[in-house]
Amino acid sequence: MELELASIGPFIELLPEAKKEAIKEELVKKYFGQQASIHFDNKDEVSINGLEKILKVILPFVKK
């Protein structure tokens, strides 16, 4: 992801300004503000927020 973000400027340099802005807008949606998730082998997904909620419920029982 870091490499993609660092190389986008030179990659789109020769495009018209309007096209550059459209590409940047799409990349912002892709890279920023996305909900992170954990993928398991059985294709289930758990969001980081969901995992945090699960751990908050389980931890008091584990500490006993």
Buried (B, 14 or more C-beta within 10 A) or exposed (E): EEEEEEEBEEEBEEEEEEEBEEBEEEBEEEEEEEEEEEEEEEEEEBEEEEEEEEEEEEEEEEEE
